[in-house]
Amino acid sequence: MARKAGVSVKTVENVEHGANVYMFTLAKFATALGVENSALLAGADPPDDLPKKKRQIEVSLTIKIPFDDFDQSDELMSLIEK
């Protein structure tokens, strides 16, 4: 939880033991859990179902081909002339 929220393990332990928490820190916990800040406030109704975060990965691929090997302008010109 500490890693996901971007806080220290000691902060998580303090909150678990009932210590006061800054709203800024509360917002970090809410973001890490995927809930609204108000869901973590004392007396608030717990959410019915926590939304599951979609795991995703972004991949970029760059291919470098010498222009002379890739140039197909001759074929392009024949398409234009038709």
C-alpha positions in Angstrom: 0.0 0.0 0.0 2.8 2.4 0.8 4.4 1.9 -2.6 1.1 2.3 -4.5 0.2 5.4 -2.5 3.6 6.9 -2.6 4.0 7.2 1.2 6.2 5.6 3.8 5.4 2.3 5.4 5.4 4.2 8.7 2.6 6.5 7.4 0.5 3.4 6.5 1.2 1.9 9.9 0.2 5.1 11.7 -3.0 5.4 9.8 -3.8 1.7 10.4 -3.4 2.4 14.1 -5.8 5.4 14.0 -3.4 8.3 13.7 -4.7 11.5 12.2 -3.9 11.8 8.5 -3.6 14.9 6.3 -6.1 15.3 3.5 -3.3 15.2 1.0 -2.2 11.8 2.3 -5.8 10.6 2.4 -6.1 11.6 -1.3 -3.1 9.4 -2.1 -4.6 6.4 -0.3 -7.9 7.0 -2.2 -6.2 7.1 -5.5 -4.2 4.0 -4.8 -7.4 2.2 -3.8 -9.4 3.6 -6.7 -12.1 5.2 -4.6 -13.3 8.7 -3.8 -11.6 10.5 -0.9 -15.0 10.6 1.0 -15.1 6.8 1.0 -12.1 6.8 3.4 -13.6 9.3 5.9 -14.9 8.2 9.3 -18.6 7.6 9.3 -18.8 7.3 5.5 -20.5 4.4 3.9 -18.0 2.0 2.4 -18.2 1.6 -1.3 -20.3 -1.4 -2.5 -17.8 -2.6 -4.9 -14.3 -1.3 -5.4 -13.5 -0.7 -9.0 -10.8 -2.8 -10.4 -8.0 -0.9 -12.1 -7.3 -2.1 -15.6 -3.7 -3.1 -16.0 -2.1 -1.8 -19.1 1.2 -1.5 -20.7 2.3 0.8 -23.4 4.9 -0.3 -26.0 6.6 1.9 -28.5 8.5 0.4 -31.4 10.9 2.3 -33.7 12.2 0.6 -36.8 15.0 2.3 -38.7 15.3 1.4 -42.4 17.7 3.2 -44.7 15.6 5.4 -46.9 17.1 3.9 -50.1 15.9 0.5 -49.1 12.5 1.7 -48.2 11.8 4.2 -51.0 8.9 3.1 -53.2 8.3 6.4 -54.9 8.5 4.7 -58.3 5.5 2.6 -57.5 3.7 5.7 -56.0 4.2 7.7 -59.2 2.6 4.9 -61.3 -0.5 5.1 -59.0 -0.7 8.9 -59.4 -0.4 8.8 -63.2 -3.3 6.4 -63.6 
